[in-house]
Amino acid sequence: MSKIIRPLAAAAVVAGAIAGTAQAEGTGYWQGVQAAGVLRCGAAVAPPYVMRDPATGEYSGFFAELCRELATTLEVKPEFVDTTWDNIVAGLQAGKWDVSLALNRTPARAMAINFSVPAMEYQISLAYNKENPKVPANAVSVADVDVEGVTMVVMSGTAQDKAISAAVKNATILRLPTADETRLALISKRADILVDANDTNQLFLQSNPDWAVALEPTPALAKQGVAFGLPAGLSAQDVEVVNIFLEERVATGHVEDLIRQSVDQVLAAGQ
């Protein structure tokens, strides 16, 4: 080792030791949330994941409950920040909230933000009127319904939107801002097929048993984990805080219980 390199190496060792000490003595992201006293949760409506009472502004749904439970774990108050699916990632990047609720884990999103482990698995299905002659009775794939004259409606900016947009070449895609508007488009026959998560489409089927059916295409249109979106700069330790929180609740069946309760709430509201 030359005389020049020796001092540089020694300086690097000292700098590393100082950095390690600073990291050990510093505070992580969640300590900052605790200091603020509030956990801000970015919430875009998508039953049964996240629901919002238009009269009271109160949030419900199983991911809203997980937000409250995470806030309790951190010993802070939960605060819901209303957003849309078009802005739910950008708002997290801009620091408008601390976590985004019910985000599908995709490679594109993972390049911009962090993710927790999944709370549940998600798959896209296609809901339609079983009497609609445009939808073949033996349809099994997206290609079977991707024909001119067919209109597929999807909530703009969602993972469903991105997935169906990449798969469809001939059908028309109608993008609307809310879940209610997409369902109304199918009911009013403005659209032929409703593209949404399999669990939310199942709710729609149970509310309209006389005519609504759904297809889970083969091969799968998308199958992804649904998780908390987390800020991009979080350390591995900060991410692990949320992972451990979720893993325990998934393992004990608590998340499944929350999902059932949220589904029951949606169905009861529709009666």
N, C-alpha and C positions, 0 to 999 in steps of 0.2 A: 504494500500500500504506500503510495507516494506521500510526501509531506503535505501536499495540497489536499489530497483526499482524506487524510486522517482527521483534520479539523472539521471538514464538511460532514463526515460520518458521525463524529462526536456531536456536532450541532444537531444532526437529524435525530440522534438518540434522545438528546435533551428535549428537543421540540416534541417528539412523540410522547415522552413522559409527561410533559406539561399538558399536551392535548388530552392524554388519557385521564390526568387528574381533573382537568376542566370538565370532561364528560362525566366523570364520576360524581363531581360536585354539582353539576348543572341540573336543570329540571327538564323533564320530557314534556311532550305536547299535552298529555292529560293533566299534568300538574298545572299547566297554564289554564286549562279548562276549570280545574278546581279553584284556582285563584279568582277566575271570573265568576264562579258560582253558578254557571249555566252551561248546559250542553245544547248547542244549536243543531237541530236536525232538519236538513233540507227535505221537504216532503212534497212529492207530486202524486196526485190522486190516481189510484189504480186499485179498486176493490179486488180481492179482500186484503191486499197488502197494506194500502193506505187509503183511508176514507176521511172525509171532512163533512161535518154537518153544516150545510149552508146557512142555517138559522143561527147557530151558536158559534160556529167556527171551531168546534171541538173535533180533535183528530181521534180516529180509532183505526182498527185494522191491526194485524199481527205484527207488522214492522213498526207501527207507531207504539205498540206496547213494548217491543224490544228496545225502542229508543228510551222510553220511560224507565225500563229496568236497567239499561246501561247508565242512565243518569243517576239512578239510585245507587248503583255499584260505585260510581265515582263520587257519590255524596254531593251531588249538585241538582239543580232543578232542570227539567227538560223544557226546551223552547222549540216550537215547530215554526219553520220558516216556509211559507207557501211558495212553491215554484212550479215549473212545468218540466215535462220530459225533455224538451229542447234545451233547457237551461240548467238541468240538475247537475251536470258535470262541470260546466263553466262556473256556476255559482260556488261550487266546492273549491275549484282552482282559485277563484277570486277571494276566498276566505269569508264568504257570506254566511257560511255555516260550517260546523265541525265534522259532520257526517252526512252522507246522502243515503236515504232510505231505499231499500228494495231495488238495488241496481244489479242488472245482469253483468256477470263477469265476462268481458270480451277482451281480446288482445288489443284492439284499438283504444278502448278505455284505459286498459292497464298501462298504456304508454303515457297517459296523462295523469292518472291518479293511482292510489293504492286501493287494494280490496282486502276485506276480511275473508275468512273461510266462509263457504256458503251456509246460509240458514236452511235452504231447501234447494231442490233441483227444479228446473223450469224447462218446459218444452212448448213449442208453438203448435196450435191447432187451428183448423179452419171450420168455422161454424157457418151453417147455411140452412135454408128452408128445404126440407126433404122433397117438397113438391116442385122445386125449381128445375125446369127442364134443362137449364144450362149446365147443371152439375151432374155428371154421369153417375149412375147408381153404383158402378163398380170402381169409382175413383179411389186410388190408393196413394198417389203421389201429387206433388205440386204441378208437375208437367201435365197431369190429366185434366187439370182445371185452368191451366195457363193458356187460354185461347182468346181470340178476339171476341169482343162482345161481353166478356165477363168483367165485372167490376169488383175489385177487392178493396175493402175499407180497413184502415189501420190507424192507430193513434200516432200522430206525427212525432218523430224524434225518439221513439221507443226502440228497444232491441227488436221488436216485431217488425217495425218499419224497415230497419236496416236489413234484416234477414229476408223479408219478402221482396224487397227492392232488388236484392242481389239475385234472387231465384227466378223472378218473373220477367219474361221477354215479350209476351203478347197481350196479356190481360191489362186492363186499366187499373191503376192504383189510386184510390181516393184517400187522401190524408186529412184527418180531422184532429182538432186539438184535445178533445176529451173522450173518455171512455163512453160516457152517455151518448155523445153525438155519433160515435161509431155504431153503437147498438141501434140507435134510432134509424140510422141509414139502412141497416139490414132489415129492420122491422117494416120500414116504409117502402122497401124494395128499391131504394135508391142505389143500393149495393147488393151484390149477389152473395158475397162471402165476407165474413168477419174474421180478420186475422188477429189473434190475441193469444195470451198464455193459456195453456190447457186448463188451469184451475179456474181462471176468470171466465173462460168460455163455458166451463162446466156449470158455473153459476147461472149463466145465461140460458143454458139448456134446461136447467131445473126450473127456471122461471117461465119457460115457454115450451113445455113438454109436448104440446100437440103438434108442433111443426118443426122445431129446431133440432138439428143433429150436428155432429162435429166429426171431422176427420183429423186424425193425427198422422200426418203424411209419412210414408216410407220411401226413401230414407228420411230421417228426421230433418225438419227444416232448421231447427236449432235446439240444442240441449245444453243448458248452461246453469251454473250455480247462481242463486240470487243472494246478494250479500250487502253488507255495509260498504259504501264508497268512502274512502278515507283520503286525507290530503296526501299529495305526492311526496312531501318531504319528511314523512314520519319515519322514525327509526324502526328497526326490526323489533325492538322492545315495545315501542308504542303500538305497533300493529298486533303484537302478541297479546297485549292487554285485551283487545276486542276479540281476538281469536279464542282465547281461553273462556271469556264470557260466553261466546256463542257455542263453543264445543260442549260445554257443560249442559247447556239448555237443550241442545239437539240430542245429546246422549240420553238424557233423562226423559225424553218425550215431551218436554215442556213446549217446545216450538210447535209440535204437532197439535197439542191441546190449544194453543193460541190460534192456529190456523182453523181448527174446527169451530172455535168460538166466533172467529171473524166471518166464516162462511155462514154460520147460523144467523149472525147479525144481518148479513146482506140479504139472505133469503127472507128473514122476518120483515125487513124493511120493504121488500117487494110484494108482500102479501096484502 
